[in-house]
């Protein structure tokens, strides 16, 4: 039983490029995620839902059963990992992980609809949370998470600057336009919608300054918005470059590790692709 648990854990939790079963499992789960989201999207088209009700129902039942089995397998097999070796507390700690919580919340609409008579249509949007799981299977999503995590301080600083400028811009526009358009610029919070759309250089046109002072402020704020919104984009672009360079270096080390049997073995994390150093192994 222990060997079976270990093998299932390797397949569902520690994907490897040289493990065919793990690769097939990942492809299957990703397909189920996209099928579940496709069912949610198609169900919002009322004519399609009326004409293909049983197809939508079949998608919901299939994906619900698949994700339930996957969730139970992960909870059962997680004790194969020394970090979750304790049968009860280990499984509880594992179940509180991000992806396990996402799985559980995304399954709620499925079981609430089965066992409770009230309408849970509004809860079906929770299935969109399954897209977060793509972070385990999608290299692009994983890269984005690494970039954001590494540059979170810089991104928070850029967001703080944006919020400060938004409050200042909205306040100035409120005082410039409130008298001329009391219904449109009724308050500073209402003017924040205009400020956000203007700083983002989108300009929906639902709130437009008509006074000379308001037009001047609008032009200046729009120009400021170009620079403000360029900050996060530049931070993320720079972070992507750094992470991609690190991945290339890690691949080079892994290749040298395989080609040189006399050199010390370099272990690569199957989740993030980074080198596992001795101090990291001790901390676990």
ChimeraX attribute file (.defattr): number of C-alpha atoms within 10 A of each C-alpha:
attribute: neighborCount
match mode: 1-to-1
recipient: residues
	/A:1	6
	/A:2	10
	/A:3	9
	/A:4	11
	/A:5	18
	/A:6	15
	/A:7	17
	/A:8	20
	/A:9	22
	/A:10	19
	/A:11	20
	/A:12	20
	/A:13	18
	/A:14	15
	/A:15	21
	/A:16	15
	/A:17	9
	/A:18	8
	/A:19	12
	/A:20	12
	/A:21	17
	/A:22	21
	/A:23	16
	/A:24	13
	/A:25	14
	/A:26	20
	/A:27	13
	/A:28	12
	/A:29	19
	/A:30	19
	/A:31	12
	/A:32	19
	/A:33	22
	/A:34	16
	/A:35	16
	/A:36	22
	/A:37	20
	/A:38	13
	/A:39	19
	/A:40	18
	/A:41	11
	/A:42	14
	/A:43	18
	/A:44	10
	/A:45	10
	/A:46	11
	/A:47	11
	/A:48	13
	/A:49	16
	/A:50	11
	/A:51	10
	/A:52	14
	/A:53	13
	/A:54	11
	/A:55	14
	/A:56	20
	/A:57	13
	/A:58	13
	/A:59	18
	/A:60	18
	/A:61	13
	/A:62	15
	/A:63	22
	/A:64	20
	/A:65	14
	/A:66	14
	/A:67	19
	/A:68	16
	/A:69	12
	/A:70	15
	/A:71	19
	/A:72	11
	/A:73	15
	/A:74	21
	/A:75	18
	/A:76	15
	/A:77	23
	/A:78	27
	/A:79	22
	/A:80	20
	/A:81	15
	/A:82	10
	/A:83	13
	/A:84	17
	/A:85	14
	/A:86	15
	/A:87	14
	/A:88	11
	/A:89	12
	/A:90	17
	/A:91	19
	/A:92	13
	/A:93	13
	/A:94	19
	/A:95	19
	/A:96	12
	/A:97	10
	/A:98	11
	/A:99	19
	/A:100	16
	/A:101	15
	/A:102	20
	/A:103	21
	/A:104	16
	/A:105	16
	/A:106	20
	/A:107	22
	/A:108	16
	/A:109	20
	/A:110	20
	/A:111	11
	/A:112	14
	/A:113	15
	/A:114	9
	/A:115	8
	/A:116	9
	/A:117	8
	/A:118	8
	/A:119	10
	/A:120	16
	/A:121	9
	/A:122	8
	/A:123	15
	/A:124	15
	/A:125	14
	/A:126	15
	/A:127	20
	/A:128	16
	/A:129	18
	/A:130	23
	/A:131	15
	/A:132	15
	/A:133	19
	/A:134	19
	/A:135	17
	/A:136	17
	/A:137	17
	/A:138	12
	/A:139	14
	/A:140	11
	/A:141	16
	/A:142	17
	/A:143	18
	/A:144	16
	/A:145	14
	/A:146	16
	/A:147	21
	/A:148	17
	/A:149	12
	/A:150	14
	/A:151	16
	/A:152	14
	/A:153	11
	/A:154	15
	/A:155	19
	/A:156	12
	/A:157	13
	/A:158	17
	/A:159	16
	/A:160	12
	/A:161	13
	/A:162	19
	/A:163	13
	/A:164	10
	/A:165	19
	/A:166	23
	/A:167	17
	/A:168	16
	/A:169	25
	/A:170	23
	/A:171	18
	/A:172	18
	/A:173	25
	/A:174	26
	/A:175	17
	/A:176	20
	/A:177	22
	/A:178	18
	/A:179	12
	/A:180	13
	/A:181	16
	/A:182	11
	/A:183	10
	/A:184	17
	/A:185	25
	/A:186	15
	/A:187	16
	/A:188	20
	/A:189	14
	/A:190	16
	/A:191	24
	/A:192	20
	/A:193	16
	/A:194	28
	/A:195	29
	/A:196	21
	/A:197	17
	/A:198	25
	/A:199	25
	/A:200	19
	/A:201	16
	/A:202	11
	/A:203	15
	/A:204	10
	/A:205	10
	/A:206	8
	/A:207	17
	/A:208	17
	/A:209	22
	/A:210	12
	/A:211	14
	/A:212	11
	/A:213	14
	/A:214	19
	/A:215	16
	/A:216	11
	/A:217	17
	/A:218	21
	/A:219	12
	/A:220	13
	/A:221	22
	/A:222	21
	/A:223	15
	/A:224	17
	/A:225	21
	/A:226	14
	/A:227	12
	/A:228	18
	/A:229	16
	/A:230	12
	/A:231	18
	/A:232	19
	/A:233	12
	/A:234	12
	/A:235	17
	/A:236	19
	/A:237	12
	/A:238	13
	/A:239	20
	/A:240	17
	/A:241	12
	/A:242	12
	/A:243	16
	/A:244	13
	/A:245	12
	/A:246	14
	/A:247	17
	/A:248	11
	/A:249	14
	/A:250	17
	/A:251	16
	/A:252	12
	/A:253	17
	/A:254	17
	/A:255	12
	/A:256	14
	/A:257	16
	/A:258	13
	/A:259	10
	/A:260	11
	/A:261	9
	/A:262	8
	/A:263	10
	/A:264	8
	/A:265	13
	/A:266	17
	/A:267	15
	/A:268	16
	/A:269	13
	/A:270	14
	/A:271	15
	/A:272	14
	/A:273	15
	/A:274	15
	/A:275	18
	/A:276	13
	/A:277	12
	/A:278	10
	/A:279	8
	/A:280	9
	/A:281	8
	/A:282	7
	/A:283	6
	/A:284	7
